[in-house]
Amino acid sequence: MRVRSGLARSIHLSHATVRFAAIVTVVVGAAAGAITLALGDGPADAVQMGILAGGAAFIAWALTREIAPDHPITAGAAAVLSPALLIAGPVDLLVAGLLILPVRIVAGTTGRDLTLIDIGALAVGAAALSFRESGVAVALLLGLAPAASAWWARGSRRLLIGSSCVIATGVVALTLFLADHDPWVAPVGFERGILLGGLAAGLVAAWVVPPVTSPVDSRKGGRVLTLRIRLARLAALVAGVSTALWAGGTGVMALGPAWVALAVTAVSSIATLGD
């Protein structure tokens, strides 16, 4: 029995960009682990650092593929550069990874409407992030994404809007009444630089959006809308800034791959203006 989903995307190693992402993920993870061991840390720390570095590379690649679907090389650059931010602080792989979902929904790269299974998955993800200091903003974005997609949906608009109301309300309730909150610490040093640089890059990326030509995944055909890519870039930027405002410096570093994705996308968009 085939499970219908408007959110899932398949990954085929037959595509060069996917093979590159897989290789970078493995190589970066192994290198980070080896360096950690060489610095005198134990095997457990080496494994943890390897997972963080490899995960950051893959997430940056996947997120860039959503907000810059015409430019696989840009996604590859994001994968290579993203692990460098681990020098400044750890990435929250769950928060950064789940950010891909609302960005994908807003971008409309699958070309399919959300199903009940997708909405259930979004609800579970939003609930899980509600208990993480750096995950509240992304949890809200997960909840609001179905309503945002309702504008382009061919049906079930009431279901999408109603689902967003329920999920977003649940996120607020969990965050305010059940989640524990750490003291807010302002971004400093590298964190402040990454936030300011990411904010500037995000604004440029959202403003400069060359016409998109990539097809959607759906067999029904069609192209990804340029407007939706612009909105997806804005969604990623809003998530990053909101997370920084809510969780401080820890929140900035938690979404490291998103900042890298926005930065390389901004550079790529400016570079293609004259084409």
N, C-alpha and C positions, 0 to 999 in steps of 0.2 A: 504494500500500500504506500503510495507516494504522499508525503506530507507537503501540503501546499504552504508556501511562505512568500511573502512579498518583501522580506527583509534579508534573507540569506543570499549570499553570493558564493558561487563555486570558485575554487582555486585550482587551476590546471597548470601542471609543470611544463606543459607544451609551450606556454608563453614565456618568452625570454625574461620579461620583467618579474614574473613569479619565480623563475629559477634563480635570478639574481637575488631577490629578496630572501629566498631560502638559504642561499650560500652565505650571504652577509650575516644573516641571523646566527647561523652555526659558527662561522668564523669569528665574528665579534664576541659571541658568548664564550667560545673556547679561549680566545685571547684575553678577555677580561678575567676569566678564571685563572689562567696561567700567571697573569701579572699579579693577581691577588696572592697567589701562592708564593711568588717570587719575593713579594714584599714582606713575607713572614707570617701571613695570616693562615688560619687553618683550612682544611678541606671544606668545612661547612660554609665558611665565609666565601671561599672561592666559588662554590656552587651557586650560592646566592647572588654573587656579583655577576656570574656568567648568565644566570637567568634574567637578571635585571637588564644587562647590556643587550643580550639577544632579544628580549621582549621589547625593549625600547626601540631597537632598530626595526623590528617587524611592525610595531604599532605606528611608528612614524611613516613607514612605507604605505601601510594600508590606509591611513588617514589622508595622506597626500594623494593617493589614488582616487579618493572620493572628491576632494576639493580641486584637483587638477587632473581630471581624467584623460585629457589629451596629451599629457606629458609624463610618460613612464620614466624617463630619465630623471625628471625632477623628484619622483618618488624614490628612485634609487639613491639620489643624493641625500634625501632626508634620512634614509636608512643608515647610510654611512656616517652622517654627522650626529645623529641623535644620541648615540651612546656617550659622546664627549661630555654631555651635560651631567653625567653621573659624577663628574669631578666636583661639581657644585652641590650635589645632593641627590638622594634617591628618588626614583620614579615610582609612582603608585601604578603598577601595571593594571590592576583591576579598574581603577578610575579612568586612566588613559585609554585602556582597551574598550571599555563600554562607551566612551565618547564617540567611537566610530559609528555606533548604531544610530543615534539621533542625527548626526551629520549625514549619514547615508540616507536616512529617511527624507531629510530636507533636500538633499541633492537630487534624489529620485533616480539614482544610477541603476537601480534594478528594473525600473519601468513597471513595477507591479504594485498593486494596492496591498496594504497590510491585512493580515488575517487575524483570527482570534488567537492562534498560536503565537504570532508575533507580539500581539498586545500582552499576552500572558508573560512572554519572555521579557518584555520591557518592564512589566510590573515587578517581576522578580528581581531584575537588575536594579531598578530604582529603589526597591526596598533594601537591598543589600548595601547600596551606596549611602543610604540615609543615615547609617550608623558610622560612617567614616567621615572624619572632619573635612577631608579634602574632596569628598564625593558628593556633597549636598547639591552643588550647582549642576553637576552632570546628572544627578538623580532627577532634578526638576526638569532638565532638558529632555531626559528620557520620557518623562510624563507628558510634556507638552508637545513632543514631536508628532504623535498621531493627529492631534488637532491641526498642527501646521500642515500635515500632508492632506488633510481633508479638502483643501482648496482644489487640489489636482485629482482627487480620488474620483473614480467613475461610479462609485456607489458606497453605501454604508457610512455616509458622512456623519450621521447622528451617532453611530457606534464609535467612530473615531473621536469625535468631540467629547462624547460622554466618557469614554475611556480615559482621555486626558484629564478630565475633571476629577475622576476617581483617583487616578494614580498620583496626580499632583497634590491632591488633598491628603492622600496617604503619606506622601513624602514629607509634607509640612508637619503632619501629626507625629510621625516617627521621629523626625528631627528635633522637634520642640519638646516632646514629652518623654521619649524613651532613650534618645542618644545622649551619650556623655560628650562634653565639649572641653577641649583643651584651651588654655589661655591663648589669646590672640597675640601673635608675635609678628611685627611688621617686617616686610622683606628688607634685607640689608645685603650689601656687597654684591656678590654674583646674582643673588635672587632679585635684587632691585634692577640690576642691569638687564637680566633676562626678561623681567616683566616689562620694562620700558621699551626694550628692543622688540619684544614680541608684540606689544601693543602697536608700535609704529608699523611693524611688518604686517600685522593683521589688518590694519586700516588700509594700507596700500593694496594688499591682496584682495580685499573686499571692494575697493574702488576700481582697480584695474583688472578687469575680467575680459580677456579676449573671447570672441565668439567660440562656443564649444561645438565640436563636431563629433564627439564620441557617441556611439550607439548605446542604448540601454541594454540590459541583459535579457529583457523579455523577448520571447520568440515573436511577439506581435510587432516588434520593430519600433522604430522611432529613435530620436536623438535626445540626449540629455539637454535640458533647457539651461541656457546661460544664466537666466534669472535665478534658477534654483541653485546653481553653483555659487553665485554671489551670496545668496542667503545662507548656504551651507558654510561658507567661509566666515560670514558674520556669526553664525551659531558657534563655530569653534572659538572665535575670538571672545564672544560673550561668555562662553563657558570658562575660558582661561582667566579672564578678568574677574568674573564672579567668584571663581574658586580662590583667587588671590585675596579678594576682599573678605571672603568668609574665613579662610584658613591661614591667611598670612603667607609668610615665606615658605612654609611647608606645602601650601597649595600651589605656589608657583612651580616648585620643583616636581610636584606630583604629575603635572601635565607637561612635563618637558618635551615629549614627542610632539605634542600639539603646537608648541611654540616653534619647534624646528620645521614642522610641516608648513606653518604659516609663513615662516621666513623664506624657505626655499621657493614656495609658491609665489610670494611677492617678487622675488628676483626673476623667476621664470616668466611671470606675467609681464613685467617691464621689458624683459629681453625680447619678448615676442611681439611687442607693440608695432615694430617696424616691418614685420613679416606680411 
